[in-house]
Amino acid sequence: MTNKTWGAGLFALAMSASLPAQAADETANTVVATVGGAEITIGHMVAARSTLPAQYQQLEADVLWQGLLDQLVQQNAMAQSLGAEVTPATQFAIDNAISGLLAGEAIGKAVQEAVTEETLQAAYDARFADAEPSKEFHAAHILVESEEDAQAIKADLDGGADFAALAMEKSTGPSGPGGGDLGWFGEGMMVPEFENAVMALEAGSVSDPVQTQFGWHVVKLFETRLSDAPPLEEVRGDLAAEIETATVETALEMAMEKTEVVYPEAEFDPSLLDSVDLLAE
């Protein structure tokens, strides 16, 4: 039985005897139980709740309280029963978990400080303040496997065949059932060969067969339009993600610059990663 399964089992059993907690002027350091000298605090309870499975996360606090407390008490009792007999595998996992949690907190703090309304507005202005309206295209295509098939479709269209009907009948692309309609898209959203073909068309015209990595296309351009810069709210998520990425990279670089890292001169065989038996020594 894994630690997660064991913990979930204890929690589920304890839920059957759940009791509401009595509120007072507590802090995160307020002790709610002492197990063999080890204190369990409200902080431990809050942290434990955040790691519960989704079905328990939705429960009210007064339902969760006793189950969480019983789980932490029993967990601490079992942990202390080991004494000093912690296996190397578990100790290495503990070390990795601690460094991982601390690294995550450092990154989270840096990101929280970096992503603000001011930085989001600055990023938006840098990208869109002086941006010219961009051209967008509304087009459809019929995708087939061979140039011969594409040429035959182009001939049918030149002879008066309905584009949407042919797309529904012949196209192998996901847009086929919708008559090949791709909706509106801007520059850079399609592969270069396809985009070049679209940009060369007049509204209402159909292209000669075009080859891309996906196959052979016959493209129809319906219309074009100029699109103004999107509002900040529309691109907020993308801008925040870019700031976060840059912040994490910078934070990591700064941490590495401040930290001495020493590697032994010896070379190690990568197959050592498969040596699980080393953890039993």
BELQUI-V969064 format. One record per backbone hydrogen bond with DSSP energy under -0.5 kcal/mol. NH is the residue of the N-H (numbers start at 0). CO is the residue of the C=O. If there is no record, write none. Layout:
NH|CO ; NH|CO
//
This chain:
5|1 ; 6|2 ; 7|3 ; 8|4 ; 9|5 ; 10|6 ; 11|7 ; 12|8 ; 13|9 ; 14|10 ; 15|11 ; 15|12 ; 16|13 ; 17|14 ; 22|20 ; 25|23 ; 29|26 ; 31|39 ; 32|39 ; 34|37 ; 35|33 ; 37|34 ; 39|32 ; 40|38 ; 41|29 ; 42|27 ; 44|40 ; 45|41 ; 46|42 ; 47|43 ; 48|44 ; 49|45 ; 50|47 ; 51|48 ; 55|52 ; 56|52 ; 57|53 ; 58|55 ; 62|59 ; 63|59 ; 64|60 ; 65|18 ; 67|63 ; 68|64 ; 69|65 ; 70|66 ; 71|67 ; 72|68 ; 73|69 ; 74|70 ; 75|71 ; 76|72 ; 77|73 ; 78|74 ; 79|75 ; 80|76 ; 81|77 ; 81|78 ; 82|79 ; 84|81 ; 85|83 ; 88|278 ; 90|86 ; 91|87 ; 92|88 ; 93|89 ; 94|90 ; 95|91 ; 96|92 ; 97|93 ; 98|94 ; 99|95 ; 100|96 ; 101|97 ; 102|98 ; 103|99 ; 104|100 ; 105|101 ; 106|102 ; 107|103 ; 108|104 ; 109|105 ; 110|106 ; 111|107 ; 112|108 ; 113|109 ; 114|110 ; 115|113 ; 119|115 ; 120|116 ; 121|117 ; 122|118 ; 123|119 ; 124|120 ; 125|121 ; 126|122 ; 127|123 ; 128|124 ; 130|127 ; 133|226 ; 135|224 ; 136|184 ; 137|222 ; 138|136 ; 138|182 ; 139|219 ; 140|179 ; 141|217 ; 143|215 ; 149|145 ; 150|146 ; 151|147 ; 152|148 ; 153|149 ; 154|150 ; 155|151 ; 156|152 ; 157|153 ; 158|154 ; 159|156 ; 160|155 ; 165|161 ; 166|162 ; 167|163 ; 168|164 ; 169|165 ; 170|165 ; 170|166 ; 171|142 ; 175|172 ; 177|174 ; 178|175 ; 179|174 ; 180|177 ; 181|138 ; 184|136 ; 186|134 ; 188|185 ; 194|190 ; 195|191 ; 196|192 ; 197|193 ; 198|194 ; 199|195 ; 200|197 ; 203|220 ; 204|201 ; 206|218 ; 209|216 ; 211|214 ; 214|211 ; 215|143 ; 216|209 ; 217|141 ; 219|139 ; 220|204 ; 221|137 ; 221|219 ; 222|137 ; 224|135 ; 226|133 ; 233|230 ; 234|230 ; 234|231 ; 235|231 ; 238|234 ; 239|235 ; 240|236 ; 241|237 ; 242|238 ; 243|239 ; 244|240 ; 245|241 ; 246|242 ; 247|243 ; 248|244 ; 249|245 ; 250|246 ; 251|247 ; 252|248 ; 253|249 ; 254|250 ; 255|251 ; 256|252 ; 257|253 ; 258|254 ; 269|267 ; 271|268 ; 272|269 ; 273|270 ; 274|271 ; 275|273 ; 277|274 ; 278|275 ; 279|276 ; 280|277
//
